Structure formats: C-alpha cells, structure tokens
Amino acid sequence: MIFNFRIVSDEVDNFRREIQIDADMTFLDLKNIICDSVGYDKNQMSSFFLCDSNWEKEQEITMEDMGSDSDQDVYLMEDTILSDFIEDEGQRLLFTFDYMTDRSFFIEMREMVTGKSLKDPLCTLSKGNPPSQTVDFEAFDAAVDAKAAAGAIDIDEDFYGSDGYNEDEFEGFDEMTFDE
C-alpha cells in the first residue's frame, strides 16, 4: 500500500510538498524524504507527533531515546513502521524539525493506494520555498527590535504565530496554483 502525504507550513503561505511512500517503510524513511524535499540537514533532532483532528499532539515518534522517565512507550523512527500508526486517510501528524523553537510541518495523510507498493519514497509535488530549518536568534532579535523601534510591528501574544492550524489551508491547495 502507498500513502500520499500533504505537507504545509504555518510560516510560509505558498509552501507545499506531497510525498508518496510505501506503508511498510519507517518514520525514518518519511523523515529522510521530507528533509531531502526541503534541503534540511537529516542529522538535526526531530520528531513526529500523531495528532487528533484538532492538531493536538498525542503519540511521539522520535529519532533517539532521550531517556525519559515517563511510563509512556518510546517509539523510534528507525524501528517504527508507518502502517503500524497510520490507519486512515485524514490522519494528522506534526513533524517538528526545530526543537529549539518548536517549529513544525503540518502533515495529513491524504490517500491510501491499495494493491501497489513503492521501492523508494518520492516527492511528487514541490511548491514554494520551505522555512529555514533553524532560526538565527541574533538576526531575528535585531530585525524585531528595528521594526518595533520604527513602530512597524505590534508585539503581542500572537506575534510568534498561532498554536492551531486553519483547516482551510489544506483544502484550498487543490484549487490553488503558485508562481514558481
């Protein structure tokens, strides 16, 4: 079976990737094709989170066991098969690629193609430029300070983005086109 995933970002409006991957591959395979499709360093700490319909994090699947003291099971990307956790179209995941600032891609499993398989995962659609993998805090702080001093921005509780995700951002992509 083949899973088709759609990936978007809350940081970049015209960014989208679509990935096809065999259901019997691991979350590490999915992480690697995502990193390849956006030009990110694969060695940076990252995690997937299975989410509910409101994008609330439920189960974490991580690169390395960080020695948590919790009673919760630890699932490692390299050992965890996609089909063991992804069962339905519409399944939502977050891929946290920047642990320092908790920045993530929003992922939705859009389609299951039964009776077929893939040897290697594919990026089937690449639109827009991804956000940078990490934040240069000095440059970020300097830019914020300069804009705030000029009165160009209003820093309030919504300044750093939202905790949620607008449902329409997934739906509108089917009809939208983007300039290359």
ZIMONOR-V843785 format. One record per residue. RES is the residue in one small letter. OMEGA is omega in whole degrees, -180 to 180 (* if undefined). NEAR is the number of other ideal C-beta (glycine too) atoms within 10 Angstrom. D_LAST is the distance of its C-alpha to the last C-alpha in whole Angstrom. Layout:
# ZIMONOR-V843785
RES&OMEGA&NEAR&D_LAST ; RES&OMEGA&NEAR&D_LAST
This chain:
# ZIMONOR-V843785
m&179&15&32 ; i&174&19&28 ; f&173&24&26 ; n&-179&18&23 ; f&171&25&21 ; r&-177&18&18 ; i&177&21&17 ; v&-179&21&16 ; s&174&22&17 ; d&-179&19&19 ; e&-175&13&18 ; v&-174&13&14 ; d&-174&12&13 ; n&-180&15&10 ; f&173&19&11 ; r&171&20&12 ; r&172&22&13 ; e&-174&18&16 ; i&169&23&19 ; q&-178&19&22 ; i&178&24&25 ; d&-177&19&28 ; a&-180&20&31 ; d&176&15&33 ; m&-176&21&31 ; t&174&18&31 ; f&175&27&29 ; l&176&17&29 ; d&179&18&27 ; l&178&24&25 ; k&-178&21&25 ; n&179&17&24 ; i&176&20&21 ; i&179&25&19 ; c&177&18&20 ; d&-175&13&19 ; s&-179&19&15 ; v&178&20&15 ; g&-180&10&17 ; y&174&20&20 ; d&-178&10&24 ; k&-176&12&25 ; n&178&8&29 ; q&178&14&28 ; m&180&13&30 ; s&178&25&28 ; s&167&21&30 ; f&172&28&29 ; f&170&19&30 ; l&-175&16&31 ; c&173&20&31 ; d&-176&9&33 ; s&178&9&31 ; n&180&9&31 ; w&175&18&29 ; e&-178&12&33 ; k&177&15&33 ; e&-177&11&36 ; q&177&14&36 ; e&172&16&34 ; i&-168&25&33 ; t&179&19&33 ; m&-175&18&33 ; e&175&12&36 ; d&-177&9&40 ; m&176&9&40 ; g&-180&6&44 ; s&179&10&44 ; d&-176&5&47 ; s&178&6&46 ; d&-177&5&47 ; q&177&9&44 ; d&177&7&43 ; v&178&14&41 ; y&-180&18&38 ; l&-178&14&36 ; m&-174&19&33 ; e&-178&11&34 ; d&-171&12&37 ; t&-179&17&35 ; i&-178&14&34 ; l&-175&22&32 ; s&176&13&34 ; d&-177&14&37 ; f&-179&16&35 ; i&-175&21&32 ; e&-173&10&34 ; d&169&7&32 ; e&-177&12&29 ; g&178&10&28 ; q&-178&19&29 ; r&179&19&27 ; l&167&25&27 ; l&172&21&26 ; f&-180&21&25 ; t&-176&18&26 ; f&-180&24&24 ; d&-177&17&26 ; y&-177&12&30 ; m&-177&10&30 ; t&178&14&28 ; d&179&11&28 ; r&-172&20&24 ; s&166&23&23 ; f&174&23&21 ; f&-175&19&22 ; i&175&24&22 ; e&176&18&23 ; m&-171&20&25 ; r&-174&17&24 ; e&172&13&25 ; m&177&17&28 ; v&-178&14&29 ; t&177&7&32 ; g&179&6&34 ; k&176&11&31 ; s&178&11&31 ; l&176&16&28 ; k&-179&7&29 ; d&176&10&26 ; p&-178&21&23 ; l&167&15&20 ; c&-174&16&16 ; t&178&12&15 ; l&179&15&12 ; s&179&15&10 ; k&175&16&7 ; g&178&16&7 ; n&179&12&9 ; p&172&20&13 ; p&177&18&16 ; s&-176&14&18 ; q&179&15&21 ; t&-180&15&24 ; v&173&14&24 ; d&-172&10&26 ; f&180&10&29 ; e&179&8&30 ; a&179&9&27 ; f&-180&11&26 ; d&179&11&30 ; a&180&11&30 ; a&178&12&27 ; v&180&14&29 ; d&-179&10&32 ; a&180&11&31 ; k&179&13&29 ; a&179&13&32 ; a&180&9&34 ; a&-179&8&33 ; g&-176&7&33 ; a&179&9&29 ; i&176&13&29 ; d&-178&9&31 ; i&176&10&32 ; d&-175&7&33 ; e&179&5&33 ; d&-174&9&30 ; f&-174&10&28 ; y&178&10&27 ; g&-176&11&25 ; s&176&8&27 ; d&-177&10&29 ; g&-180&10&28 ; y&-179&19&25 ; n&-178&11&24 ; e&-177&11&24 ; d&-178&8&22 ; e&175&14&19 ; f&-174&18&19 ; e&-175&10&20 ; g&-177&10&18 ; f&-178&18&15 ; d&-177&8&16 ; e&-173&6&16 ; m&170&11&13 ; t&-178&8&9 ; f&174&11&6 ; d&180&6&4 ; e&*&7&0
